[in-house]
Amino acid sequence: MRKIFMLTAILVILSISCKGNKGVNMREKTAINNVFADTKKDTEGLKDKLSELQFKVTQDNGTEPPFKNKYWDNKESGIYVDIVSGEPLFSSIDKYDSGTGWPSFTRPINKENIISVNDNSFGMIRTEVRSKNADSHLGHLFDDGPVPAGQRYCINSASLRFIKAADLEKEGYKEYESLFISDTGIKPEDKGKYEFAAFAAGCFWGVQDIIMKLKGVLETTVGYTGGTIKFPSYYDVSAGNTGHAESLLIKFDPKIISYEQLLDYFFRLHDPTQLNRQGPDYGTQYRSAVFYHSEDQKVKALKFKENFDKSGVFEKKSVTEISQASPFYRAEEYHQFYHDKFGGISCQVLRNK
């Protein structure tokens, strides 16, 4: 009886609001669908489940204060899910500091989980975004985001729950772990065309600055590798207890730039004789290391290191670790191309030899 009453009420509203209008907007469609949905929200039950602010934001289209919310400055790796339904919405990979004081994302994990609605409140035209299954109010979409997409999903922390990358499997979101592990597997159709290299040479910002500009380098990603724990955050690695090193993953075209040429740049952009240190940065996370992806790379790296020591560039011999590549965990988005985003002086200076 309750469903029949609700449906009748909605149809009456629609008959009034749609006079002179051939269509039904997304908000009204969602309202009709939710009447019969098996996962229809129990508003009274949600009051017990959610905090007062979470309920106000998700159910009453409220807005939380800027800079005084849970996730606006969160820099950990993981995904953000709907606080009501748990449906995946956004990833830390697409999160950036917009300066607004609210969590901002360039795109959702899956656009199918986001519904856009025209919002004419407060005497302006905006695009509201809501979750598909729970119909939670999330925030708004603006066209002032970073290139290339140029979009900013401005979202309320109160509508989200954050799940760390390390907890994805435990929380039932294992399929999203791949977002935080850079794939170094060459596809069959690309075999012989591309290769991967991974180097650690101190602060990864400067290493990326130099390597990314080389002809033949197709992609560069800063991250963490060589350690013992899964899905480490920057704070985990910087503490020096994970065994991971700040590293750069390089996808390159061997027909344009050879692995030996990359090794040459690697040895010239840092001091490989310093043990667990580069400049002011010290600890195993700043060690000099080559992580090889094939037996051929291993042989070439060992030979290059031997020849470098014989060259007499430094009085001491290099302490560069040469070990097999292990899972490479992508660093938080704000670390990627750091100096391009924020400026500053690189810790690495490329020597002539």
C-alpha positions as CSV (number, residue, x, y, z in Angstrom):
1,M,0.0,0.0,0.0
2,R,2.9,2.4,0.9
3,K,4.5,1.8,-2.6
4,I,1.2,2.5,-4.4
5,F,0.7,5.7,-2.4
6,M,4.3,6.9,-3.2
7,L,3.9,6.1,-6.9
8,T,0.6,7.9,-7.1
9,A,2.1,11.0,-5.4
10,I,5.1,11.0,-7.8
11,L,2.8,10.7,-10.8
12,V,0.7,13.6,-9.6
13,I,3.9,15.7,-9.2
14,L,5.1,14.7,-12.6
15,S,1.8,15.6,-14.2
16,I,2.1,19.1,-12.8
17,S,5.8,19.7,-13.4
18,C,5.8,18.3,-16.9
19,K,3.0,20.5,-18.4
20,G,4.5,22.0,-21.5
21,N,7.5,19.7,-21.3
22,K,7.9,16.6,-23.4
23,G,10.5,14.9,-21.2
24,V,11.1,13.9,-17.6
25,N,14.4,15.0,-16.0
26,M,16.8,12.5,-14.5
27,R,15.8,13.4,-10.9
28,E,12.2,12.4,-11.6
29,K,13.3,9.2,-13.4
30,T,15.4,8.3,-10.4
31,A,12.5,8.9,-8.0
32,I,10.2,6.6,-10.0
33,N,12.8,3.8,-10.3
34,N,13.6,4.0,-6.6
35,V,10.0,3.2,-5.7
36,F,10.3,-0.3,-7.1
37,A,14.0,-0.8,-6.5
38,D,14.9,-3.7,-4.2
39,T,17.7,-1.5,-2.8
40,K,15.3,1.5,-2.1
41,K,16.6,3.7,0.7
42,D,15.1,3.3,4.1
43,T,15.3,7.0,5.2
44,E,14.6,6.2,8.8
45,G,17.1,3.4,8.9
46,L,19.7,5.8,7.4
47,K,19.3,8.2,10.3
48,D,20.6,5.4,12.5
49,K,23.4,4.5,10.2
50,L,24.7,7.9,9.2
51,S,25.9,10.9,11.2
52,E,23.8,14.0,11.2
53,L,26.0,15.7,8.6
54,Q,26.2,12.6,6.4
55,F,22.4,12.4,6.4
56,K,22.0,16.1,5.6
57,V,24.4,15.9,2.7
58,T,23.4,12.6,1.1
59,Q,19.6,12.8,1.7
60,D,18.9,16.6,1.9
61,N,21.4,17.8,-0.7
62,G,23.4,19.6,2.0
63,T,26.9,21.0,1.6
64,E,29.7,20.6,4.3
65,P,32.1,23.4,5.2
66,P,35.2,23.7,3.0
67,F,38.6,22.8,4.5
68,K,36.8,21.4,7.5
69,N,35.9,18.0,6.2
70,K,37.5,14.5,6.3
71,Y,39.0,14.0,2.9
72,W,39.7,17.4,1.3
73,D,43.5,16.9,2.0
74,N,43.7,13.1,2.1
75,K,46.7,12.0,0.1
76,E,46.6,8.2,0.7
77,S,46.1,5.7,-2.1
78,G,42.7,4.1,-2.3
79,I,39.2,4.5,-3.5
80,Y,36.2,6.4,-2.4
81,V,32.8,4.7,-2.2
82,D,29.3,5.8,-1.5
83,I,28.7,6.1,2.3
84,V,25.3,4.6,1.9
85,S,25.6,1.8,-0.6
86,G,29.3,1.2,-0.9
87,E,29.3,1.6,-4.7
88,P,32.8,2.6,-6.0
89,L,32.8,6.3,-7.1
90,F,36.3,7.8,-7.2
91,S,40.0,6.9,-6.9
92,S,42.9,8.7,-5.3
93,I,44.7,8.5,-8.7
94,D,42.2,11.0,-10.0
95,K,42.1,13.2,-6.9
96,Y,43.8,16.6,-6.9
97,D,44.0,19.8,-4.9
98,S,41.7,22.3,-6.4
99,G,42.1,24.8,-3.7
100,T,38.4,24.8,-2.9
101,G,38.6,22.9,0.4
102,W,36.5,19.9,-0.9
103,P,37.7,16.6,-2.3
104,S,38.1,17.1,-6.1
105,F,38.5,14.5,-8.8
106,T,39.0,14.7,-12.5
107,R,36.8,11.7,-13.2
108,P,34.9,8.9,-11.5
109,I,36.1,5.3,-11.4
110,N,33.1,4.3,-13.5
111,K,30.8,6.8,-15.0
112,E,28.0,4.3,-14.9
113,N,27.9,4.8,-11.1
114,I,27.4,8.6,-11.4
115,I,24.2,10.4,-12.4
116,S,24.2,14.0,-13.5
117,V,21.2,16.2,-12.7
118,N,20.4,19.8,-13.6
119,D,20.4,21.9,-10.4
120,N,18.7,25.3,-10.5
121,S,18.9,26.0,-6.8
122,F,20.3,29.2,-5.4
123,G,19.5,31.1,-8.6
124,M,22.1,29.5,-10.7
125,I,22.4,26.6,-13.1
126,R,24.8,23.8,-11.9
127,T,25.3,20.1,-12.6
128,E,24.6,18.0,-9.5
129,V,26.2,14.6,-9.3
130,R,24.5,11.7,-7.5
131,S,25.3,8.0,-7.0
132,K,23.3,5.7,-9.2
133,N,22.3,3.0,-6.8
134,A,21.8,4.9,-3.5
135,D,20.8,8.2,-5.2
136,S,23.0,10.0,-2.7
137,H,23.8,13.6,-3.2
138,L,27.6,13.7,-3.8
139,G,28.3,17.3,-5.0
140,H,28.6,19.1,-8.3
141,L,30.5,18.9,-11.6
142,F,32.3,21.9,-13.0
143,D,34.2,22.6,-16.2
144,D,37.2,24.2,-14.6
145,G,39.3,21.1,-13.9
146,P,42.8,20.4,-15.1
147,V,43.5,19.4,-18.7
148,P,42.9,17.3,-20.7
149,A,39.5,16.5,-19.4
150,G,38.9,19.9,-17.9
151,Q,36.4,18.6,-15.4
152,R,36.2,19.0,-11.6
153,Y,34.0,16.7,-9.6
154,C,33.6,18.7,-6.4
155,I,32.4,16.2,-3.8
156,N,31.4,16.3,-0.1
157,S,33.5,14.1,2.2
158,A,30.4,13.3,4.1
159,S,29.0,11.4,1.1
160,L,32.1,9.2,0.9
161,R,33.9,6.4,2.7
162,F,37.6,6.0,1.9
163,I,39.1,2.5,1.5
164,K,42.9,2.3,1.5
165,A,44.5,0.4,-1.3
166,A,46.0,-2.1,1.1
167,D,42.5,-2.9,2.4
168,L,40.7,-3.3,-0.9
169,E,40.7,-7.1,-0.9
170,K,39.6,-7.3,2.8
171,E,36.8,-4.8,2.1
172,G,35.6,-6.7,-1.0
173,Y,37.0,-4.4,-3.7
174,K,39.9,-6.6,-4.9
175,E,39.2,-5.8,-8.6
176,Y,40.4,-2.2,-8.0
177,E,43.8,-3.2,-6.7
178,S,45.1,-3.0,-10.3
179,L,44.6,0.7,-10.2
180,F,47.6,1.0,-7.9
181,I,50.0,-1.5,-9.5
182,S,51.6,-0.3,-12.7
183,D,51.3,-3.0,-15.3
184,T,54.8,-4.0,-16.7
185,G,53.5,-6.8,-18.8
186,I,54.0,-6.4,-22.5
187,K,50.9,-7.3,-24.5
188,P,51.5,-10.0,-27.2
189,E,50.8,-7.5,-30.0
190,D,53.4,-5.1,-28.5
191,K,56.1,-7.6,-27.9
192,G,59.3,-6.4,-29.5
193,K,58.0,-2.8,-29.7
194,Y,58.2,-1.6,-26.1
195,E,60.1,-2.4,-22.9
196,F,60.1,-1.3,-19.3
197,A,62.9,-0.1,-17.1
198,A,62.8,0.7,-13.4
199,F,65.4,2.9,-11.5
200,A,65.8,4.3,-8.0
201,A,68.1,7.3,-7.6
202,G,66.9,9.3,-4.7
203,C,63.9,11.6,-4.8
204,F,61.8,10.4,-7.7
205,W,60.6,13.9,-8.7
206,G,63.9,14.8,-10.2
207,V,64.5,11.4,-11.8
208,Q,61.2,11.8,-13.7
209,D,62.1,15.3,-14.7
210,I,65.2,14.2,-16.6
211,I,64.0,10.8,-18.0
212,M,60.6,11.9,-19.2
213,K,62.2,14.3,-21.7
214,L,64.3,11.7,-23.5
215,K,63.3,10.8,-27.1
216,G,62.0,7.2,-27.1
217,V,60.6,7.4,-23.6
218,L,56.9,6.8,-24.0
219,E,55.6,6.9,-20.4
220,T,57.0,7.5,-16.9
221,T,55.5,6.8,-13.5
222,V,56.8,7.5,-10.1
223,G,56.1,4.9,-7.4
224,Y,57.4,2.4,-4.9
225,T,59.1,-0.9,-5.5
226,G,61.6,-3.4,-4.0
227,G,59.9,-3.6,-0.6
228,T,57.9,-6.1,1.5
229,I,54.4,-4.6,2.0
230,K,51.5,-4.3,-0.5
231,F,50.2,-0.9,-1.6
232,P,52.4,1.3,0.5
233,S,51.6,5.0,0.9
234,Y,54.1,7.8,0.7
235,Y,54.1,8.1,4.4
236,D,54.8,4.3,4.8
237,V,57.8,4.5,2.5
238,S,59.2,7.8,3.8
239,A,59.3,6.2,7.3
240,G,61.9,3.8,5.8
241,N,60.4,0.6,7.2
242,T,58.9,-0.9,4.1
243,G,62.0,-1.8,2.1
244,H,60.5,0.1,-0.9
245,A,62.5,2.7,-2.8
246,E,61.2,5.8,-4.5
247,S,61.5,4.7,-8.1
248,L,60.7,5.6,-11.7
249,L,59.0,3.1,-14.0
250,I,59.8,3.8,-17.7
251,K,58.1,2.5,-20.8
252,F,60.3,3.0,-23.8
253,D,60.8,2.1,-27.4
254,P,64.1,0.2,-27.8
255,K,64.3,1.1,-31.4
256,I,64.7,4.8,-30.5
257,I,66.5,4.6,-27.1
258,S,68.3,1.5,-25.9
259,Y,68.4,0.1,-22.3
260,E,72.1,0.9,-22.2
261,Q,71.4,4.5,-23.0
262,L,68.8,4.7,-20.2
263,L,71.4,3.2,-17.8
264,D,73.9,5.9,-18.9
265,Y,71.4,8.6,-17.9
266,F,70.6,6.8,-14.7
267,F,74.2,6.7,-13.6
268,R,74.8,10.3,-14.6
269,L,71.8,11.8,-12.8
270,H,72.8,10.8,-9.3
271,D,75.8,9.7,-7.2
272,P,75.7,5.9,-7.2
273,T,78.5,5.7,-4.7
274,Q,76.3,7.0,-1.8
275,L,74.8,4.3,0.3
276,N,71.1,4.8,1.0
277,R,71.4,8.5,0.4
278,Q,71.1,11.2,-2.3
279,G,71.9,14.8,-1.2
280,P,69.8,15.7,1.8
281,D,67.6,12.6,1.6
282,Y,68.8,9.5,3.4
283,G,67.4,6.1,4.2
284,T,66.9,2.9,2.2
285,Q,64.0,4.5,0.4
286,Y,66.5,6.7,-1.4
287,R,69.0,4.0,-2.3
288,S,70.5,3.6,-5.8
289,A,69.0,0.6,-7.6
290,V,68.2,-0.9,-10.9
291,F,65.2,-3.3,-11.1
292,Y,65.6,-5.5,-14.1
293,H,62.7,-7.0,-16.0
294,S,64.5,-9.6,-18.0
295,E,67.7,-11.7,-17.9
296,D,69.0,-9.5,-20.7
297,Q,68.5,-6.3,-18.7
298,K,70.2,-8.0,-15.7
299,V,73.3,-8.8,-17.8
300,K,73.4,-5.3,-19.3
301,A,73.0,-3.6,-15.9
302,L,75.8,-5.6,-14.2
303,K,78.1,-4.9,-17.1
304,F,77.3,-1.2,-17.2
305,K,77.9,-0.9,-13.4
306,E,81.3,-2.7,-13.8
307,N,82.4,-0.4,-16.6
308,F,81.2,2.7,-14.7
309,D,83.4,1.7,-11.8
310,K,86.4,1.3,-14.0
311,S,85.8,4.7,-15.6
312,G,87.0,6.5,-12.5
313,V,84.2,9.1,-12.5
314,F,84.2,8.6,-8.7
315,E,87.0,7.5,-6.4
316,K,84.7,5.0,-4.7
317,K,82.8,2.2,-6.4
318,S,79.1,2.4,-6.9
319,V,76.8,0.7,-4.4
320,T,73.9,0.4,-6.9
321,E,71.6,-2.5,-6.1
322,I,70.7,-4.6,-9.1
323,S,67.8,-6.9,-8.4
324,Q,64.8,-8.4,-10.1
325,A,61.7,-6.2,-10.6
326,S,58.9,-6.7,-8.2
327,P,55.4,-5.2,-8.1
328,F,55.6,-1.5,-8.8
329,Y,53.1,0.5,-6.8
330,R,52.1,3.8,-8.3
331,A,52.7,6.8,-6.1
332,E,49.9,9.2,-5.2
333,E,48.8,11.5,-8.0
334,Y,50.3,14.6,-6.6
335,H,53.7,13.1,-6.9
336,Q,53.4,12.4,-10.6
337,F,55.2,15.1,-12.7
338,Y,55.6,17.0,-9.4
339,H,57.8,19.8,-10.6
340,D,55.6,20.5,-13.6
341,K,52.7,21.0,-11.2
342,F,54.4,22.8,-8.4
343,G,57.7,24.0,-9.6
344,G,60.9,23.8,-7.4
345,I,64.5,22.8,-8.0
346,S,65.3,19.2,-8.8
347,C,67.5,17.3,-6.5
348,Q,69.2,15.6,-9.5
349,V,71.7,17.3,-11.9
350,L,72.7,15.5,-15.0
351,R,76.5,15.2,-15.2
352,N,78.5,15.0,-18.5
353,K,79.9,11.6,-17.5
